[in-house]
Amino acid sequence: MSHIRKGLAAVALAAGAGMLAASPAVAAPNWSQISPDSNWNCGNTTTHPAGGVLFQTCIVSRPGGNTQGVLVVRNNSGRSIKVQGEVTVTAEWSNGYTAHNGDCVQSTLSSGYGAGCLASTADLSGSAVRAVSRLAVDGHWAYTVAAPVVYPS
């Protein structure tokens, strides 16, 4: 089931070259190419109300607790669109919460391409990590299904 959830992320990886200002190692405000692997835990894919645009929220948890939220987008609309994104990662500790956000500026995404909006990376080991994101397509916002809770170690 987890490889089904990673399907959109893998499609976005293959098509990431269609984004402006793509940089694989840099977090927000720019959209980036992504490289999903076994450390990615993604929520269900959502179809944006604008039609033909798929998106989902993922949590990337690497050994050592380094954790990052990603909004993954794939444009199957048959036209270029303007996208803007936000991803929020919340870590629940025994003594409170912390949040790590990513806000990606508006950019053009060509039809047939995909990209990721990255939140900052943080050591969140020992916490329960949740993530949710939202996407604007041509100025119309919609939320994704939250990614499954992750417990980084």
Secondary structure, DSSP 4 states (H G I P E B T S, - for coil): -HHHHTHHHHHHHHHGGGBTT--TT--TTSEE-----TTEEE---EE-TTSSEEEEEEEEE-TTSEEEEEEEEEE-SSS-EEEEEEEEEEEEETTEEEEEEEEEEEEEE-TT-EEEEEPPPEE-TTSEEEEEEEEEETTEEEEPPPPPPB---
